[in-house]
Amino acid sequence: MMIGLMGSGKTTAGRLIAEALGLPFTDSDQYLQEKYGATSAPIAAREGKEALHRYEAEHVLEELAGEPKVIAAAASTLENAEVRAAMRKAFVVWVDADDAVLAERMRTSKHRPDYDPREMRARRETFFREVSDLICDVGVLTPEQVRDRVLAEMGLPGVDRD
């Protein structure tokens, strides 16, 4: 399970980890697109943030109840106590970086133009700390290094780089 604020690289590192583990990968944008016909920003504009956050929580709960996979969870899901309780059964990796790094990564994104990592961190950092088994600083680690740290933490061999 990958958690982190927008711009932290949950999807990029999550895909690498899934590939290394031979597991499927899923993220909230893919889920939202398939089930609700849009990604987060259009859903929030169309139905409101509460509906979006409900759908994102639904994604995590459905995926955790299914077959093993690597899940990139939207940061909003951590505000849901039921989701946090369900995450305790998973190996949870928090990918994080300084607010300035995250803000820069999201500057050109169409996800949420009003994104303020400081505000999101203030609301969610306690929850991230509560559920995470491993924290990776993506301000200094590449997605491949995140993958390798996760595999090492799980006691698995690294990826062969021939």
Backbone as JSON, one array per atom type, in Angstrom:
{
  "sequence": "MMIGLMGSGKTTAGRLIAEALGLPFTDSDQYLQEKYGATSAPIAAREGKEALHRYEAEHVLEELAGEPKVIAAAASTLENAEVRAAMRKAFVVWVDADDAVLAERMRTSKHRPDYDPREMRARRETFFREVSDLICDVGVLTPEQVRDRVLAEMGLPGVDRD",
  "N": [[0.86, -1.17, 0.0], [0.64, 2.12, -0.94], [1.05, 5.33, 0.3], [0.68, 8.91, 0.55], [1.11, 12.45, 0.02], [-0.22, 14.41, -2.73], [1.83, 14.38, -5.61], [3.91, 12.98, -4.54], [4.71, 10.64, -5.72], [3.43, 8.17, -5.55], [2.14, 6.52, -7.44], [4.13, 6.06, -9.42], [6.3, 4.81, -7.96], [4.79, 2.78, -6.83], [3.97, 1.22, -9.04], [6.44, 0.18, -9.86], [7.1, -1.37, -7.63], [4.98, -3.19, -7.61], [5.49, -4.53, -10.02], [7.97, -5.71, -9.39], [7.17, -7.44, -7.38], [5.44, -9.04, -8.72], [2.72, -8.53, -8.73], [-0.64, -7.23, -9.23], [-1.35, -3.74, -9.9], [-3.0, -0.89, -8.59], [-4.49, 2.33, -8.65], [-6.04, 5.29, -7.28], [-6.9, 7.18, -9.24], [-7.08, 5.67, -11.6], [-9.04, 3.82, -10.78], [-11.21, 5.58, -10.22], [-11.62, 6.66, -12.78], [-12.37, 4.35, -14.21], [-14.67, 3.48, -12.78], [-16.27, 5.76, -12.28], [-16.03, 7.41, -14.43], [-14.28, 9.58, -14.59], [-11.37, 11.43, -13.43], [-9.94, 12.61, -10.29], [-10.09, 15.57, -10.08], [-12.18, 16.43, -11.99], [-14.35, 14.98, -10.87], [-14.54, 16.08, -8.3], [-15.24, 18.69, -8.99], [-17.67, 18.23, -10.25], [-19.26, 16.74, -8.39], [-18.52, 17.43, -5.85], [-16.16, 17.67, -3.09], [-16.63, 15.93, -0.95], [-18.0, 13.72, -2.02], [-16.03, 12.82, -3.8], [-14.0, 12.07, -1.95], [-15.32, 10.02, -0.63], [-15.57, 8.14, -2.7], [-12.85, 7.64, -3.16], [-12.12, 6.45, -0.73], [-13.71, 4.18, -0.88], [-12.44, 2.87, -2.99], [-9.96, 2.04, -1.79], [-10.89, 0.37, 0.3], [-12.31, -1.62, -1.12], [-10.21, -2.72, -2.68], [-8.38, -3.62, -0.74], [-9.87, -5.65, 0.35], [-9.81, -7.57, -1.58], [-7.87, -9.72, -3.76], [-4.27, -10.01, -3.22], [-2.4, -7.07, -3.93], [-0.68, -4.13, -5.14], [-1.46, -1.04, -3.92], [-2.12, 2.3, -4.62], [-3.06, 4.77, -2.63], [-5.33, 7.47, -2.41], [-4.57, 10.5, -0.71], [-6.6, 11.57, 0.84], [-7.99, 9.42, 1.85], [-6.9, 8.65, 4.24], [-8.09, 10.11, 6.21], [-10.3, 8.76, 6.9], [-11.52, 6.67, 9.32], [-12.27, 3.97, 9.08], [-10.9, 3.16, 6.8], [-8.23, 3.56, 7.66], [-8.13, 1.61, 9.67], [-8.45, -0.72, 8.11], [-6.11, -0.58, 6.62], [-4.21, -1.42, 8.39], [-3.79, -4.08, 8.06], [-2.18, -4.29, 5.93], [1.07, -3.84, 4.32], [2.37, -0.77, 4.63], [3.59, 1.94, 2.86], [4.85, 5.08, 3.19], [5.37, 7.6, 1.05], [7.14, 10.52, 0.87], [8.02, 14.02, 0.86], [9.68, 17.21, 1.2], [7.52, 20.03, 1.6], [7.94, 22.05, -0.33], [9.09, 20.64, -2.46], [6.99, 18.9, -3.18], [5.02, 20.79, -3.87], [6.22, 21.99, -6.1], [6.31, 19.83, -7.87], [3.62, 19.56, -8.4], [2.89, 21.9, -9.62], [2.42, 22.21, -12.4], [0.4, 20.47, -12.75], [-2.85, 19.2, -13.56], [-4.43, 18.15, -11.68], [-5.22, 19.36, -9.11], [-5.36, 22.62, -9.05], [-5.23, 24.37, -6.89], [-3.66, 23.28, -4.94], [-2.12, 22.89, -1.82], [0.5, 21.78, -0.18], [1.31, 22.15, 2.51], [-1.05, 22.68, 3.93], [-2.46, 20.29, 3.47], [-0.73, 18.45, 4.67], [-0.84, 19.3, 7.34], [-3.42, 18.49, 7.99], [-3.29, 15.71, 7.63], [-0.9, 14.41, 8.39], [-0.58, 13.15, 10.94], [-2.2, 10.9, 10.62], [-0.89, 9.6, 8.5], [1.49, 8.89, 9.8], [0.45, 7.18, 11.73], [-0.36, 4.85, 10.31], [1.77, 4.01, 8.69], [4.35, 1.73, 7.75], [6.81, 2.04, 6.71], [8.77, 4.82, 5.83], [9.61, 6.77, 3.1], [11.75, 9.15, 1.8], [11.1, 10.91, -0.86], [12.19, 13.14, -1.87], [14.85, 12.78, -1.94], [15.22, 10.14, -2.69], [15.04, 8.04, -5.56], [12.33, 6.68, -7.58], [13.04, 4.0, -8.11], [14.85, 3.5, -6.06], [13.12, 3.7, -3.91], [11.51, 1.46, -4.4], [13.48, -0.53, -4.03], [14.12, -0.16, -1.32], [11.7, -0.84, -0.16], [11.46, -3.55, -0.91], [13.72, -4.58, 0.45], [12.99, -4.02, 3.1], [10.88, -5.74, 3.33], [12.2, -8.05, 3.37], [12.95, -9.22, 0.99], [14.68, -10.17, -2.04], [16.55, -7.76, -4.0], [15.9, -6.03, -7.13], [17.08, -7.35, -10.14], [19.42, -5.72, -12.12], [20.36, -6.03, -14.8]],
  "CA": [[0.0, 0.0, 0.0], [1.4, 3.37, -1.07], [0.33, 6.53, 0.74], [1.46, 10.14, 0.48], [0.43, 13.6, -0.55], [-0.1, 14.54, -4.19], [3.16, 14.71, -6.07], [4.92, 12.19, -3.85], [5.16, 9.53, -6.56], [2.8, 6.9, -5.15], [1.86, 5.71, -8.62], [5.39, 5.66, -10.06], [6.97, 3.81, -7.13], [3.87, 1.64, -6.67], [4.06, 0.36, -10.23], [7.73, -0.53, -9.81], [7.0, -2.38, -6.55], [4.05, -4.23, -8.09], [6.21, -5.31, -11.03], [8.99, -6.51, -8.7], [6.49, -8.47, -6.59], [4.57, -9.83, -9.59], [1.35, -8.28, -8.28], [-1.33, -6.15, -9.93], [-1.26, -2.4, -9.32], [-4.19, -0.06, -8.77], [-4.48, 3.62, -7.97], [-7.37, 5.9, -7.2], [-7.32, 7.81, -10.5], [-7.5, 4.58, -12.5], [-10.31, 3.32, -10.24], [-12.24, 6.6, -10.44], [-11.88, 6.73, -14.22], [-13.11, 3.16, -14.63], [-15.98, 3.33, -12.12], [-17.08, 6.99, -12.27], [-15.87, 8.1, -15.7], [-13.43, 10.77, -14.51], [-10.39, 11.41, -12.35], [-10.33, 13.35, -9.09], [-10.49, 16.99, -10.25], [-13.53, 16.55, -12.55], [-15.35, 14.47, -9.93], [-14.71, 17.09, -7.25], [-15.97, 19.82, -9.58], [-19.01, 17.79, -10.61], [-20.05, 16.19, -7.29], [-18.05, 17.94, -4.57], [-15.04, 16.96, -2.49], [-17.1, 14.85, -0.07], [-18.26, 12.55, -2.88], [-14.73, 12.35, -4.25], [-13.33, 11.38, -0.85], [-16.06, 8.77, -0.4], [-15.18, 7.21, -3.78], [-11.46, 7.26, -2.94], [-12.13, 5.49, 0.38], [-14.31, 2.97, -1.45], [-11.37, 2.22, -3.76], [-9.03, 1.37, -0.89], [-11.58, -0.72, 1.01], [-12.57, -2.71, -2.08], [-8.97, -3.36, -3.09], [-7.82, -4.35, 0.4], [-10.69, -6.85, 0.58], [-9.62, -8.5, -2.68], [-6.6, -10.43, -3.88], [-3.11, -9.14, -2.97], [-1.97, -6.14, -4.99], [-0.09, -2.88, -4.65], [-2.51, -0.02, -4.02], [-1.76, 3.7, -4.36], [-4.26, 5.35, -2.02], [-5.44, 8.93, -2.35], [-4.26, 10.98, 0.64], [-7.85, 11.82, 1.58], [-8.5, 8.18, 2.47], [-6.35, 8.52, 5.59], [-8.98, 10.79, 7.14], [-11.4, 7.84, 7.16], [-11.09, 5.7, 10.34], [-12.46, 2.61, 8.57], [-9.78, 2.91, 5.88], [-7.02, 3.4, 8.47], [-8.2, 0.29, 10.32], [-8.21, -1.73, 7.08], [-4.71, -0.49, 6.21], [-3.35, -2.08, 9.38], [-3.54, -5.45, 7.58], [-1.28, -4.19, 4.77], [2.37, -3.2, 4.49], [2.08, 0.59, 4.16], [4.76, 2.76, 2.57], [4.56, 6.51, 3.07], [6.33, 8.34, 0.24], [6.98, 11.9, 1.31], [9.09, 14.97, 0.55], [9.41, 18.55, 1.72], [6.38, 20.69, 0.96], [8.38, 22.78, -1.53], [9.28, 19.65, -3.52], [5.65, 18.47, -3.6], [4.35, 21.92, -4.55], [6.85, 22.15, -7.41], [5.87, 18.71, -8.72], [2.2, 19.73, -8.74], [2.67, 23.21, -10.22], [1.88, 22.12, -13.75], [-0.6, 19.4, -12.78], [-4.27, 19.58, -13.67], [-5.16, 17.48, -10.6], [-5.86, 20.37, -8.27], [-4.52, 23.8, -9.17], [-5.14, 25.09, -5.62], [-3.0, 22.36, -4.02], [-1.19, 23.44, -0.85], [0.95, 20.64, 0.61], [1.36, 22.45, 3.95], [-2.4, 22.51, 4.46], [-2.79, 18.85, 3.45], [0.12, 17.79, 5.68], [-1.38, 19.63, 8.66], [-4.62, 17.69, 8.22], [-3.15, 14.26, 7.44], [0.37, 13.82, 8.79], [-0.79, 12.24, 12.07], [-2.76, 9.66, 10.08], [0.19, 8.93, 7.76], [2.4, 8.28, 10.79], [-0.28, 6.11, 12.4], [-0.51, 3.62, 9.53], [2.91, 3.64, 7.84], [5.37, 0.79, 8.2], [8.08, 2.51, 6.16], [8.7, 6.17, 5.26], [10.65, 7.01, 2.1], [11.86, 10.55, 1.4], [11.23, 10.96, -2.32], [12.97, 14.31, -2.22], [16.22, 12.3, -2.15], [15.2, 8.78, -3.26], [14.36, 7.83, -6.84], [11.32, 5.62, -7.48], [13.72, 2.71, -8.06], [15.39, 3.35, -4.7], [11.97, 3.42, -3.04], [11.22, 0.04, -4.64], [14.52, -1.35, -3.41], [13.96, -0.06, 0.15], [10.51, -1.62, 0.21], [11.8, -4.98, -1.02], [14.63, -4.9, 1.55], [12.21, -3.99, 4.35], [10.03, -6.94, 3.32], [13.08, -9.22, 3.42], [12.97, -9.82, -0.34], [15.85, -9.76, -2.82], [16.39, -6.61, -4.87], [15.64, -6.25, -8.55], [18.28, -7.53, -10.96], [19.5, -4.59, -13.04], [21.21, -6.37, -15.95]],
  "C": [[0.89, 1.22, 0.0], [0.51, 4.52, -0.61], [1.26, 7.72, 0.62], [0.61, 11.24, -0.11], [0.59, 13.6, -2.06], [1.31, 14.98, -4.55], [4.26, 13.88, -5.45], [5.41, 10.99, -4.66], [4.6, 8.18, -6.17], [2.62, 5.97, -6.35], [3.15, 5.2, -9.25], [6.09, 4.58, -9.25], [6.09, 2.57, -6.96], [3.91, 0.68, -7.83], [5.35, -0.45, -10.24], [7.69, -1.65, -8.76], [6.1, -3.53, -7.0], [4.75, -5.14, -9.1], [7.23, -6.24, -10.37], [8.36, -7.67, -7.93], [5.62, -9.39, -7.45], [3.11, -9.71, -9.2], [0.69, -7.23, -9.17], [-1.14, -4.83, -9.18], [-2.57, -1.67, -9.58], [-3.98, 1.27, -8.05], [-5.84, 4.27, -8.08], [-7.81, 6.52, -8.51], [-7.8, 6.77, -11.51], [-8.88, 4.05, -12.08], [-11.45, 4.3, -10.52], [-12.62, 6.7, -11.91], [-12.74, 5.55, -14.67], [-14.52, 3.11, -14.05], [-16.88, 4.57, -12.25], [-16.86, 7.87, -13.5], [-15.02, 9.36, -15.67], [-12.4, 10.57, -13.41], [-10.81, 12.41, -11.27], [-10.82, 14.78, -9.32], [-11.88, 17.13, -10.88], [-14.63, 16.04, -11.62], [-15.6, 15.5, -8.83], [-15.5, 18.28, -7.76], [-17.43, 19.46, -9.81], [-19.87, 17.43, -9.39], [-19.64, 16.71, -5.91], [-16.95, 17.06, -3.98], [-15.49, 15.8, -1.6], [-17.36, 13.58, -0.87], [-16.94, 11.96, -3.36], [-14.05, 11.54, -3.15], [-14.03, 10.07, -0.5], [-15.67, 7.73, -1.45], [-13.73, 6.74, -3.59], [-11.34, 6.25, -1.79], [-12.68, 4.14, -0.08], [-13.26, 2.18, -2.22], [-10.46, 1.41, -2.84], [-9.7, 0.18, -0.2], [-11.86, -1.9, 0.09], [-11.29, -3.46, -2.42], [-8.32, -4.14, -1.95], [-8.59, -5.63, 0.69], [-10.46, -7.92, -0.47], [-8.28, -9.22, -2.6], [-5.43, -9.47, -3.61], [-2.74, -8.31, -4.19], [-1.29, -4.96, -4.33], [-1.12, -1.79, -4.95], [-1.9, 1.35, -3.73], [-3.04, 4.39, -3.89], [-4.22, 6.87, -2.07], [-5.24, 9.37, -0.9], [-5.51, 11.2, 1.48], [-8.33, 10.59, 2.33], [-8.02, 8.02, 3.91], [-7.22, 9.22, 6.63], [-10.15, 9.9, 7.56], [-10.92, 6.75, 8.12], [-11.24, 4.26, 9.86], [-11.32, 2.23, 7.62], [-8.5, 2.7, 6.67], [-7.0, 2.04, 9.16], [-7.91, -0.82, 9.31], [-6.76, -1.74, 6.64], [-3.78, -1.21, 7.17], [-3.02, -3.51, 8.98], [-2.52, -5.46, 6.44], [0.09, -3.66, 5.19], [2.25, -1.83, 3.84], [3.36, 1.41, 4.05], [4.31, 4.2, 2.37], [5.69, 7.15, 2.27], [6.08, 9.82, 0.5], [8.18, 12.72, 0.85], [8.73, 16.3, 1.2], [8.25, 19.17, 0.94], [6.77, 21.42, -0.32], [8.56, 21.84, -2.71], [7.92, 19.21, -4.07], [4.93, 19.57, -4.36], [4.92, 22.1, -5.95], [6.4, 21.05, -8.36], [4.43, 18.9, -9.2], [1.9, 21.04, -9.46], [2.02, 23.16, -11.6], [0.8, 21.05, -13.87], [-2.01, 19.96, -12.89], [-5.09, 18.93, -12.57], [-5.94, 18.49, -9.77], [-4.98, 21.61, -8.28], [-4.34, 24.57, -7.86], [-4.43, 24.27, -4.54], [-1.99, 23.07, -3.13], [-0.72, 22.3, 0.05], [1.01, 20.91, 2.11], [0.0, 22.22, 4.6], [-2.77, 21.03, 4.54], [-1.99, 18.09, 4.51], [-0.44, 18.06, 7.08], [-2.6, 18.78, 8.99], [-4.35, 16.2, 8.32], [-1.88, 13.63, 7.99], [0.23, 12.84, 9.95], [-1.3, 10.89, 11.58], [-1.7, 8.88, 9.3], [1.11, 8.2, 8.74], [1.74, 7.09, 11.48], [-0.25, 4.79, 11.63], [0.75, 3.15, 8.81], [3.87, 2.69, 8.54], [6.76, 1.25, 7.77], [7.85, 3.9, 5.57], [9.89, 6.34, 4.32], [10.62, 8.47, 1.68], [12.13, 10.62, -0.09], [11.85, 12.27, -2.8], [14.42, 13.92, -2.5], [16.27, 10.92, -2.8], [14.49, 8.77, -4.61], [13.27, 6.78, -6.65], [11.95, 4.22, -7.39], [14.33, 2.46, -6.68], [14.28, 3.1, -3.69], [11.61, 1.94, -3.18], [12.22, -0.84, -3.9], [14.44, -1.32, -1.89], [12.78, -0.88, 0.62], [10.82, -3.11, 0.16], [12.72, -5.4, 0.12], [13.88, -4.97, 2.88], [11.33, -5.23, 4.48], [10.88, -8.22, 3.36], [13.19, -9.94, 2.08], [14.22, -9.36, -1.1], [15.52, -8.56, -3.71], [16.14, -7.02, -6.31], [16.97, -6.35, -9.28], [18.32, -6.45, -12.03], [20.41, -4.87, -14.23], [20.9, -5.53, -17.15]]
}
